[in-house]
Amino acid sequence: MKVYGLPEDEIKEALVSGQVTVAVYGLGKMGLPLACVFAQRGARVVGVDINPAVVAKVNQGICPVEGEPGLPELLKSVVAQKRLSATTDGVSAARESDVLIILVPTLLDQSKNPDLTAIVAAAEVIAGGLSCGDFVILESTVPPRTTRDVLLPILKGSGLTEEEFGLAHCPERTMSGRAIRDICGSYPKVVGGVNQRSTATAAAIYSVINQKGVVRVSDATTAEMVKISEGIFRDVNIALANELALACQDMGVNPEEVFHVANEPYDETSGRHHFNFHRPGAGVGGHCIPVYPYFLTKTTRTDTSLIMTARRVNEAMPYRMVDLVVEGLNEIEKSVNGSKVLLLGLAFRGGVKEARYSPALPIIQKLKLLKADVYLYDPLFEPEEIAETGARPGNGFAGMDCLVIVTDHPEFKDINWEQVALQMSSKVIVDGRQVVKPEEVKRLGFIYKGIGRL
């Protein structure tokens, strides 16, 4: 049932009653949970992916995405109910669908320019099966004006006019490891169409799956800018925290205490804060924060030197970690050359199997240039995956000279440091995530170096 431009109550009723077919292009970490949630709410859903192995698993009810609580069970349920199926044939999926959602990766090329290859490819496929009354939604985070200046012309290549189909940008606002919870209502859904009818249609569609409701903005470009601004804010805030932490340490002040006091609520009833400093750390990783600043800096004529300064600060933090390794080993009169260094954590964030732009990668590269013998352990990654980073898979603490904590996995917070102290050849800890209690390990004879702590 075509819903574009219908009254909002009719759109909601059509979705929950199974009269609407939704196609989701991209069955990755964000796309598959979204497809499952729409199916759970009543829509018939067709998932589209270019990877035949992913499609085959989905059709068998086997979840190809790791580390998303509740997703395997939800996928199995909606597939068994025949509410969700998958295909590699994106044109056929477009022909049989009424709402078409693009949620594919947007990356950077080698020059850090936005790479819209996957989005353009998905749009071209959709254009091949677009029908009058269809409604297209772009959820992928993109540079401002992508929806209107890139997507709209491609879709008009179907032969339809701008008035015959709807188009909106409704940016995903989800985090790895909590996708279903976020999709269903951690935050309101931001929706912005290329016209008012598109905005209203998008608002009706997402109100069915998001318990927090929707926020309608002026247009698709505003919606794009909202998502980009959120990512840039986090990047700049983290950079500020990193610089202040380094300055505090230089002044002999404990950064952890400074940030804790500054972030205390000044109004206990409302929970309002004077400040909201993010945590300093070993570096910023993932597919979002290190990428989104370039979506703006590479596409606007405005001076974005503040944003780029923040990006450089955060990109430098892994190298600051290496400096601390050198300093710690020097304190025991040991050279980094030939030392055995064990990194704890490949994931960019604790509890999430995602290594894109992980601080561990430049740390490994720099340590190897300094001729260290580098090992890496992460409970979420297999030894073969570890080996791809250039480090040796770590198999314990025995014989190590230095430990470098890159990720705040829960497992690392429960390490028995008394046992570790007995196994290591030299006892140096470089803590990039405030995981270790400095007083505890110092009593055991460790040299402690950290980001965000004195």
C-alpha positions in Angstrom: 0.0 0.0 0.0 1.4 3.3 -1.0 1.5 5.7 2.0 3.2 8.8 0.7 1.1 11.8 1.4 -1.7 10.0 3.2 -3.1 11.3 6.5 -0.8 10.2 9.4 -3.4 8.0 11.1 -3.9 6.1 7.9 -0.2 5.6 7.5 0.2 4.2 11.0 -2.8 1.9 10.6 -1.5 0.6 7.3 1.9 -0.2 8.8 0.8 -2.0 11.9 -1.8 -4.0 10.0 0.7 -5.3 7.5 -0.5 -3.5 4.4 2.9 -1.7 3.9 6.0 -3.4 2.5 9.3 -1.8 3.7 12.6 -2.5 2.0 15.8 -1.9 3.9 18.9 -1.5 1.8 21.9 -2.6 3.9 21.7 -5.4 6.5 24.6 -4.4 8.7 24.9 -3.4 12.3 22.2 -0.7 11.9 20.2 -1.9 8.9 19.3 -5.4 10.2 18.0 -4.2 13.6 15.9 -1.6 11.9 14.4 -4.1 9.5 13.6 -6.5 12.4 11.9 -3.7 14.4 9.7 -2.7 11.4 8.8 -6.4 10.9 8.0 -6.7 14.6 5.7 -3.7 14.5 3.7 -5.3 11.7 5.2 -4.3 8.3 6.2 -6.8 5.7 10.0 -6.2 5.3 12.4 -7.1 2.5 16.0 -6.8 3.5 18.5 -6.1 0.7 22.2 -6.7 0.8 24.9 -7.2 -1.8 26.5 -10.0 0.3 24.9 -13.3 -0.6 26.2 -14.9 2.6 24.4 -12.3 4.7 21.2 -12.8 2.7 21.3 -16.6 3.1 21.8 -16.3 6.9 19.0 -13.8 7.3 16.6 -16.1 5.4 17.6 -18.9 7.7 16.9 -16.8 10.7 20.6 -16.8 11.6 21.9 -13.4 12.8 25.0 -12.3 10.8 25.6 -9.3 13.2 27.5 -9.9 16.4 27.2 -8.1 19.7 23.6 -6.7 19.4 21.6 -7.9 22.4 18.1 -9.2 21.5 18.8 -9.1 17.7 19.3 -12.9 17.1 16.1 -13.7 18.9 14.1 -11.0 17.2 15.4 -11.9 13.8 14.6 -15.6 14.3 11.1 -14.6 15.4 10.2 -12.3 12.5 11.7 -14.7 9.9 9.6 -17.6 11.3 6.5 -15.4 11.1 7.4 -14.7 7.5 7.4 -11.0 8.2 11.1 -10.6 7.0 12.9 -12.0 4.1 16.2 -11.0 2.4 17.4 -10.7 -1.2 20.3 -9.5 -3.3 17.9 -8.2 -6.0 17.4 -4.6 -5.0 15.4 -3.7 -8.1 12.8 -6.4 -7.4 12.7 -5.3 -3.8 12.0 -1.8 -4.9 9.2 -2.9 -7.2 7.4 -4.7 -4.5 7.9 -2.2 -1.7 6.2 1.0 -0.6 8.8 2.4 1.7 12.4 2.1 0.8 15.1 2.8 3.4 18.8 3.3 2.7 21.1 2.4 5.6 24.5 1.6 4.1 28.0 2.8 5.2 29.3 6.2 4.4 33.1 6.2 4.7 36.1 8.4 3.8 38.5 7.9 0.9 42.3 8.0 1.3 42.1 11.8 1.2 39.4 11.9 3.9 36.8 13.0 1.4 33.3 11.6 1.9 32.8 8.4 0.0 29.1 8.1 -1.1 29.7 5.1 -3.3 27.4 2.8 -1.4 24.6 5.3 -1.1 24.8 6.2 -4.8 24.7 2.5 -5.7 21.7 1.8 -3.5 19.9 4.9 -4.9 20.5 3.7 -8.5 19.1 0.3 -7.7 16.1 1.8 -6.1 15.5 4.1 -9.1 15.4 1.0 -11.3 12.2 -0.2 -9.4 10.7 3.1 -8.2 6.9 3.5 -8.6 4.6 6.4 -8.3 3.7 6.9 -4.6 6.8 5.3 -3.2 8.6 6.8 -0.2 12.4 6.8 0.0 14.2 7.4 3.3 18.0 7.9 3.7 19.1 7.0 7.2 22.9 6.9 6.5 24.8 9.8 7.9 25.9 12.0 5.0 27.3 15.4 4.2 24.7 18.2 4.3 22.7 18.5 1.0 23.3 14.9 0.0 19.6 14.0 0.1 18.6 16.9 -2.2 21.6 17.3 -4.4 22.7 13.6 -4.8 19.9 11.3 -4.0 17.0 13.3 -5.5 18.4 13.6 -9.0 19.3 9.8 -9.1 15.7 8.9 -8.1 14.3 11.3 -10.7 16.3 9.2 -13.2 13.5 6.6 -12.8 11.3 8.9 -14.9 9.2 10.0 -12.0 8.8 13.7 -11.1 9.6 15.1 -7.7 5.9 15.3 -6.9 5.3 11.5 -7.7 7.4 10.1 -4.9 8.5 11.2 -1.4 12.0 11.6 0.0 13.3 12.3 3.5 16.5 12.1 5.5 15.9 10.5 8.9 19.4 9.9 10.4 20.0 6.8 12.4 20.8 7.7 16.0 22.0 4.4 17.3 25.1 3.0 19.0 26.7 -0.4 18.4 25.7 -2.8 21.2 22.3 -1.1 21.8 20.8 -0.7 18.3 17.3 -2.1 19.1 16.9 -0.1 22.3 18.0 3.1 20.4 15.8 2.5 17.4 12.8 1.9 19.6 13.1 5.0 21.8 16.4 6.0 23.4 16.1 9.3 21.5 13.4 10.9 19.4 13.7 10.3 15.7 14.7 13.4 13.6 12.9 13.6 10.3 13.2 16.1 7.5 11.8 15.8 4.0 12.4 17.5 0.7 8.9 18.9 1.1 6.3 19.1 3.8 4.4 16.0 2.6 7.6 14.0 2.9 8.3 15.2 6.4 4.8 14.4 7.5 5.0 10.9 5.9 8.3 10.2 7.6 6.9 11.4 11.0 4.0 9.0 10.7 6.2 6.0 9.8 8.7 6.4 12.6 6.1 7.2 15.2 5.1 3.6 14.9 8.5 2.2 16.0 9.9 5.0 18.2 8.3 5.4 21.7 10.0 8.8 22.2 8.3 10.1 19.1 9.7 12.3 16.3 11.2 15.7 15.9 10.2 17.4 12.6 12.8 19.8 11.2 12.6 22.2 8.4 14.0 20.0 5.6 16.3 17.1 4.8 19.4 19.3 4.9 18.6 20.4 8.4 18.2 16.8 9.5 21.6 16.0 7.9 23.1 18.8 9.8 21.6 17.7 13.1 23.3 14.3 12.9 26.7 15.8 11.8 26.6 18.4 14.5 26.0 15.7 17.2 29.1 13.8 16.1 31.3 16.9 15.8 30.2 18.1 19.3 31.4 14.8 20.8 34.7 15.0 18.9 35.4 18.6 20.0 34.3 17.9 23.6 36.6 14.8 23.8 39.5 16.8 22.3 39.0 19.5 24.9 39.0 16.9 27.6 42.2 15.4 26.2 44.0 18.7 26.2 42.8 19.6 29.7 43.8 16.2 31.0 47.3 16.6 29.6 47.6 20.2 31.0 46.3 19.0 34.4 49.0 16.3 34.5 51.7 18.8 33.5 50.5 21.0 36.5 50.5 18.1 38.9 46.7 18.1 39.2 44.5 15.0 39.0 42.3 15.4 35.8 39.9 12.8 37.1 39.1 14.9 40.1 38.8 18.1 38.0 36.3 16.6 35.6 34.3 14.9 38.3 33.8 18.1 40.3 33.1 20.2 37.1 30.4 17.7 36.0 28.6 17.5 39.3 24.9 18.6 38.9 24.2 22.1 40.2 20.5 21.3 40.4 19.8 17.9 42.0 16.1 18.0 41.1 16.6 18.5 37.4 20.0 17.0 37.2 21.3 20.0 35.3 25.0 20.4 35.0 27.3 23.5 34.8 29.4 21.5 32.4 29.4 18.1 30.7 33.0 17.2 30.0 33.5 13.9 28.1 36.2 11.4 29.2 39.8 11.8 27.9 41.4 8.7 26.6 43.6 6.8 24.2 41.8 8.1 21.1 38.5 8.2 19.3 37.4 5.3 17.2 34.4 3.8 15.5 32.6 4.5 12.2 31.0 7.8 13.5 33.0 10.4 15.4 36.3 10.2 13.6 34.5 10.4 10.2 31.6 12.9 10.6 33.8 16.0 11.0 35.1 15.6 7.5 31.6 15.4 6.1 31.3 19.1 7.0 34.9 20.4 6.7 35.2 18.9 3.2 31.9 20.3 2.0 31.6 23.8 3.4 33.4 27.0 2.6 33.2 28.1 6.2 36.3 28.3 8.3 36.3 25.0 10.3 39.7 25.3 11.9 38.3 24.7 15.4 36.8 21.4 14.2 40.0 20.3 12.5 42.1 21.3 15.5 40.0 19.0 17.6 40.3 16.2 15.1 44.1 16.5 15.1 44.2 16.5 19.0 42.2 13.2 19.0 44.2 11.7 16.2 47.3 12.4 18.2 46.2 10.6 21.4 47.3 7.1 20.3 50.8 8.5 19.8 50.7 10.1 23.3 50.0 6.5 24.5 53.2 5.3 22.8 55.1 8.2 24.4 53.9 7.0 27.8 55.1 3.4 27.0 58.6 4.8 26.2 58.5 6.9 29.4 57.4 4.0 31.6 60.1 1.7 30.2 62.8 4.4 30.6 62.0 4.7 34.3 63.1 1.1 34.7 66.1 1.8 32.3 64.6 -0.4 29.6 64.4 0.4 25.9 61.2 0.0 24.0 63.4 -1.7 21.3 63.0 -5.4 22.0 60.5 -5.0 24.8 57.4 -7.1 24.9 54.3 -4.9 24.9 50.8 -6.3 25.3 47.9 -4.2 24.2 44.6 -4.9 25.9 41.8 -4.1 23.5 41.3 -3.8 19.8 37.7 -2.6 19.9 37.2 1.2 19.9 34.7 0.9 22.8 34.2 -1.5 25.6 31.8 -4.4 24.9 31.5 -3.7 21.2 33.2 -5.8 18.5 34.1 -2.9 16.2 37.7 -2.0 15.3 37.2 0.7 12.6 39.5 3.6 13.4 40.5 2.0 16.7 43.3 3.7 18.6 44.9 0.3 18.9 45.9 0.4 15.2 48.2 3.4 15.2 49.6 2.4 18.6 50.6 -1.0 17.1 52.1 0.7 14.0 54.2 3.1 16.1 55.4 0.5 18.5 56.5 -1.7 15.7 58.4 1.2 14.2 60.2 1.5 17.5 61.1 -2.2 17.3 58.9 -3.3 20.1 57.6 -6.9 20.2 53.9 -6.2 20.1 51.1 -8.5 21.3 47.4 -7.8 21.3 44.5 -9.4 23.2 40.8 -8.6 22.9 38.1 -11.1 24.2 35.8 -10.2 21.3 38.2 -11.0 18.5 39.6 -14.2 17.2 43.4 -14.8 17.0 43.2 -14.6 13.2 41.5 -11.2 13.4 44.2 -10.0 15.9 47.0 -11.1 13.5 45.5 -8.9 10.7 46.5 -5.8 12.8 50.2 -6.7 12.6 50.4 -7.6 16.3 50.8 -11.1 17.6 47.8 -12.7 19.3 48.3 -12.3 23.1 48.0 -15.4 25.2 48.7 -14.2 28.7 50.9 -11.8 30.7 53.9 -14.0 31.1 57.1 -12.4 30.0 55.6 -9.0 29.1 57.4 -5.8 29.9 54.5 -3.3 29.5 50.7 -3.5 29.3 48.8 -0.9 27.3 45.0 -0.6 28.1 43.3 0.7 25.0 39.7 -0.5 25.5 37.5 -0.4 28.6 36.2 -3.9 28.3 34.5 -5.1 31.5 36.9 -8.0 31.7 39.9 -5.7 32.0 38.4 -4.1 35.1 38.4 -7.4 36.9 42.1 -8.3 36.2 43.9 -9.8 39.2 46.9 -7.5 39.3 48.6 -9.5 42.0 48.8 -12.5 39.7 49.8 -10.3 36.8 52.7 -8.8 38.8 54.1 -12.3 39.4 54.0 -13.1 35.6 55.5 -10.1 33.9 59.2 -9.6 33.3 58.9 -5.8 33.8 56.0 -4.0 35.4 54.8 -1.0 33.4 51.1 -0.2 32.8 49.9 2.5 30.4 46.2 3.0 31.0 44.3 4.9 28.3 40.8 4.3 29.7 41.0 4.9 33.5 40.5 1.2 34.0 43.2 0.5 36.7 43.3 1.8 40.2 46.8 3.5 40.3 47.3 3.1 44.0 46.6 -0.6 43.9 49.1 -1.4 41.1 51.8 0.9 42.5 51.7 -1.0 45.7 52.5 -4.1 43.6 55.6 -2.4 42.1 54.1 -1.3 38.8 55.1 1.9 37.0 51.7 3.5 36.2 51.1 5.9 33.3 47.7 7.0 32.3 45.5 9.4 30.3 43.1 11.3 32.5 44.8 10.5 35.7 47.7 12.0 37.6 
